[in-house]
């Protein structure tokens, strides 16, 4: 008999004096509560990340278009479009 077998046999002889009715429901309730907390933290972090991204992109667009002339032809087929991605990357 190994040490593990002796420990398991000793554990089998231990009497449990606590009532285990409702234990599963309590465990699942704690798991659900932790999951809800994590979802809230992830949602707040994602919202902050999106706000930071919008701020960076809008700042970059403002800087890149600040040098654009006031009389820009902004039609769909115009050659010089300050808001086009290729124009913003070229500056």
N, C-alpha and C positions, 0 to 999 in steps of 0.2 A: 504494500500500500504506500503510495507516494504522499508527500506533504499536502499536495492539493486535494487528494482524496480525504485525508484526515480533516482538513479545514472544511471541506464541503459536508462531511458527516457531522462535524460539530455545528455547523450552521443549520443543518437540518434538525438538530435537537433543540434549537433555540425557540422559545415560545414567544409569540407576538402578542403583546398586550394592547395594541392599538387597533381601533376599528378601521378597516380599510374600505368601508363603503363610501363611495363618492370620491375615491382617490383619483380615478381616471378622469372624471369630470373636472376636478381641481387642476390636474396636470394640463389638460387641454385648454382650460381657461387661462392658465399662466402662459402657455405657448401662444394663444391668440392675442393676449395683451402685449407680449413682446413683439409679435409680428406687427401689430398696429403701430407700436412706437417706432419700429424700424421704417415702416412705410412713410410715416410722417417726416422722419428725419431725411429719408431719401428724397421725398418730394420737395422739402425745403431746400436741400442742397441742389437739386436739379433746377429749381426756380432761380436760385442765386446764380448758378452757372449760366443759365439762359440770359438773365439780366446783364451779367458781365459781358457775355458775347455780344449782345445787342449794343451795349455801350461801346465796346471796342470797334465793332463794324461801323457804327454810325460815326464815331470819331474819325476813323480812317476815311470814310466817304467824305466827311466834311473837310478834312485836310486835303484830300486829293482833288476835290472840286473847288477849293478856295481859289486856285490859280486859273480856273476856267473863265473864259470871257463871258460878259453879260449877254452878248448876242449869239447864243449857241442855237443852232438848228437842232431841235430835239425830236425830229420826226423818226419814224421807224427805220428809214433807209438813209439817214444822215451819216456822213462820213465821220464827223467829229462829235462823238457822244461822250460827255464827261462821266456819265453814270454807267457806261459799259464796263464789264469786268476786265476786258483786255486793256482798256484805257486806264483803269485804276491800277492795274498791275504794272503797266509800262512806266508809271511815274515813280 
